[in-house]
Each structure stands twice: as C-alpha cells, then as structure tokens.
Amino acid sequence: MAKIKYYYDKKTLSYKRIKLSGVNKIKRILYFLSISIISGLIMLFIFFNFFDSPKEIMLKRELSYTIEQYELLNSQLNQVELVLDDLQRRDDNIYRVIFEAEPIASSIRKAGFGGVNRYKHLEGMKNTELVLNTTKKIDQISKQLYIQTKSFDEIALLAKDKSNMLAALPAIQPVSNKDLSRMASGFGPRIHPIYKTKKFHYGMDFSAKTGTPIYATGNGRIEKVRKSRRGFGNHVIINHGYGYKTLYAHMKKYIVKKGQKVKRGEIIGYVGNTGTSVAPHLHYEVHKNGKKLDPVNFYYEDLNAEEYEKMIFLSSQPNQSFD
C-alpha cells in the first residue's frame, strides 16, 4: 500500500495531506513501469547469457555425448585403417607375388572422390571439421575395402588356376645339364664374340654338341618358329601364358610348328650354330610382360640349393658370350 505523505502549512500551522494530480499519478505509474521493465530485461539478459534452461542443458549434454561418440568412431576408424593397410601390404607383397599378379598402384588404392563437393551439406556447422573428417574417412575406407575385395576376388580366381600356372612357368633348364658344365655365359654385360665390345647379354648360353635335344621349359603354345641365317638363326618362341615367354635361339632345327601346344620337358628342337653364333650352343631367354629377365632365377625344378648357388656363380662371370 502506498505511503501517505503530508506537508506543513505555515498559514494554518498544521499538516495537510499531499494530493497528487492526475498527471503526476500517471508519471509515477510510468516511472515504476519503466523501472520494472528495465529490471526485467536485465534479469532476462543475465539469465539467458549466464544460466542455461533445462532444455539447453539437455541439448548440451546430447551434443557432448555426440562429440564423444564421433571421437570414439574416429579412433575405431584409425584402427580399421591400420588393419586395412596391413591387408593391402600382404596383398601386394605376398598374395599377388605368389600368384604372379601385378600389385595395385597406391594411386588407385588411395584415390579420392572427384567431381562436385560431396561434403558441402556438412559445412557451416559448429563441429563441421569433426563431422567432415569422419565422413571423409568412412568414404575413403569404404572405397579401399571395395578395391581390396575385388583384389581378393582376383586372387581367388588365380588360386584356382594355380596348378595350370605352375605347370606353365619356365622352371627347368632348356638342355640337359646335370653337372652344370654346359652353362657358358649368363645374363648381363658380356664381351661380344664378334665385335669384341661389351654388350648386354639378355639370356643364357648353354654350350652343347650340335644335335643336343632342346626342351620346352614350361607348358605353353608355340608362338613363333623361324629359320634365319642372321641374328638368332633358327629359333622358337613359346608363349606360356601369365605374361611369360621363352626364346630358344641358334637351333640346328626345330620340330614344332606355330600354334602347337607343348608341355614342360618336351623336345622342341636341337642345338645348332645358326645365325650370329661362334660355336654350337643354345641362347635362352625368359620374358615377363615384355621385360627380359635373368633365366637363372627360373631353374627351381632342376636345381637344389647348392646347385643353384653354383649356377649363380657361373652365370655371373664376366666372360665372353657365344652370340
């Protein structure tokens, strides 16, 4: 209840009650309303900026929990990446090597997603970086898993065909050479027998008497037969499949024809001295996907460990080739 105020009237020498006019009453009411409104606004400002409502407290708890789950998910994804990297290394360095398959290029395994920005809808949020990184990581792992799955499908098919591949590999010496005495010149820089200059020798020379049998070193199909007085002379090329081919040069004669299937150990011709050759011998080469390889690494069906070491030593001597 409002207090009643009085004033002292000097004329009547008495106290009289102060009566407010209508305007003053309105001013007073407006004053109190203004103070109340300002006080209320200040209280609302303090409340909304320094105190959380129950709903906000709940939302913040949910956001904090979501962030923790994202961080946990990222940690788990990092572990998945480590396992996937190990699978990829095993695939390239063990499985694909065993089955003679080319490793998958890192640029294919680790390739990103091209085209438009597929993550634009995730931008502009408070925790954009966390959500964006997690989403990108999931997409990347998904793609790598898809590529790895396809690789294992390929390996599975190669495994089914492994017996045929093993039979096709050039795994024996092309002439009978039990004591290794016929290995005359190996793979590498050698002195050319005619020009007497150092020249790279892309095969192995086996010295033998004219007419010595020459054997197919793996199953395959005769790709080429040719009679010539130059270069390789009379020679044969066998396509073994799986990227492998073998060349048999300077033959006296061959007894196979183009397109004919042959098996490992089957006689395909006889040692001679045709073409650019200084003595009866067989020049033998192994090719893989067009690249000439050192044949010494392909005699595992013929040689034990001791004999292989001896063959390595003999083939590495910097002597003169026969062609």
Order of alpha helices (4+ residues) and beta strands (2+ residues): beta-beta-alpha-alpha-alpha-alpha-alpha-beta-beta-beta-beta-beta-beta-beta-beta-beta-beta-beta-beta-alpha
